[in-house]
Amino acid sequence: MKFILRMTLLFAFHLAFSSSVFGQTQLLDGDWQFSADRGGVLKIQDLGTLKDWRVIRVPSSWNSQFEDLRDYRGVGWYRRTVNLERSQNRAGGPAQIRRG
């Protein structure tokens, strides 16, 4: 009986903690935009004017998706727009991105 009660309390605590602190989870796999930075010179401020974005499927490497990057081992930039509902981003505060 103690074991069942303890597990129930742990489960209830986990649900309360994850829903109130971490909010909801949104998976980020799928189509992203990608650009290879062959010179390794781009800065984040330059990305808005960059013209050679191409669609890449995540999770997967650029080596397996683009013939011209098959052996490329340099810098690459990824970007994607993510929409957060107010219920996911409580009080307009910061969002947390976890990868893994």
C-alpha positions as CSV (number, residue, x, y, z in Angstrom):
1,M,0.0,0.0,0.0
2,K,2.8,2.4,0.8
3,F,4.5,1.7,-2.5
4,I,1.3,2.4,-4.5
5,L,0.7,5.6,-2.5
6,R,4.3,6.7,-3.0
7,M,4.1,6.1,-6.8
8,T,0.8,7.9,-7.0
9,L,2.2,10.9,-5.2
10,L,5.3,10.9,-7.4
11,F,3.2,10.7,-10.6
12,A,0.9,13.5,-9.4
13,F,3.9,15.7,-8.5
14,H,5.4,15.0,-11.9
15,L,2.2,16.0,-13.7
16,A,1.8,19.2,-11.7
17,F,5.5,20.2,-12.0
18,S,5.8,19.5,-15.8
19,S,2.5,21.3,-16.6
20,S,3.1,24.4,-14.5
21,V,6.8,24.9,-14.9
22,F,7.7,23.5,-18.3
23,G,4.5,24.0,-20.2
24,Q,3.8,22.0,-23.3
25,T,6.2,20.2,-25.6
26,Q,6.5,21.1,-29.2
27,L,8.5,18.8,-31.5
28,L,10.9,20.6,-33.8
29,D,11.6,17.8,-36.3
30,G,10.5,18.3,-39.8
31,D,11.4,20.8,-42.5
32,W,13.9,23.5,-41.6
33,Q,15.9,26.0,-43.7
34,F,19.6,25.4,-44.1
35,S,22.5,27.3,-45.5
36,A,26.2,26.2,-45.7
37,D,28.6,28.9,-44.7
38,R,31.6,27.6,-46.7
39,G,33.8,30.5,-45.6
40,G,32.7,30.4,-42.0
41,V,32.3,34.1,-41.9
42,L,28.5,34.7,-41.5
43,K,27.2,36.2,-38.3
44,I,23.7,35.9,-36.9
45,Q,23.0,39.5,-38.1
46,D,23.7,38.4,-41.7
47,L,21.1,35.6,-41.8
48,G,18.2,37.9,-42.6
49,T,19.7,38.9,-45.9
50,L,21.0,35.5,-46.9
51,K,19.4,34.3,-50.1
52,D,20.6,30.7,-50.5
53,W,18.4,28.9,-47.9
54,R,17.2,25.4,-48.9
55,V,14.8,23.0,-47.2
56,I,16.4,20.3,-45.0
57,R,14.7,17.5,-43.1
58,V,15.5,17.4,-39.4
59,P,16.7,15.1,-37.9
60,S,19.2,14.2,-40.6
61,S,22.6,15.5,-41.7
62,W,23.2,17.8,-44.6
63,N,25.7,15.2,-45.9
64,S,22.9,12.8,-46.6
65,Q,20.5,15.2,-48.1
66,F,22.6,17.4,-50.5
67,E,24.9,15.9,-53.1
68,D,27.1,19.0,-53.2
69,L,27.6,18.7,-49.4
70,R,28.3,15.0,-49.3
71,D,31.9,15.6,-47.9
72,Y,31.4,19.0,-46.4
73,R,32.6,19.5,-42.9
74,G,32.2,23.2,-42.2
75,V,29.7,25.6,-40.7
76,G,26.0,25.3,-41.5
77,W,23.1,27.5,-40.3
78,Y,19.6,26.1,-39.6
79,R,16.5,28.2,-39.0
80,R,12.8,27.6,-38.5
81,T,9.9,29.7,-37.3
82,V,8.1,28.3,-34.3
83,N,4.7,29.7,-33.2
84,L,4.0,29.5,-29.4
85,E,0.4,29.7,-28.2
86,R,-0.1,31.9,-25.2
87,S,-0.9,28.7,-23.2
88,Q,2.5,27.3,-24.1
89,N,4.4,30.6,-23.3
90,R,2.8,31.7,-20.0
91,A,2.7,35.4,-19.3
92,G,4.8,36.1,-22.4
93,G,7.9,34.9,-20.6
94,P,10.9,33.2,-22.2
95,A,10.6,29.9,-23.9
96,Q,13.0,27.1,-23.2
97,I,14.4,24.9,-26.0
98,R,15.7,21.5,-25.1
99,R,17.4,19.2,-27.5
100,G,18.3,15.6,-27.1
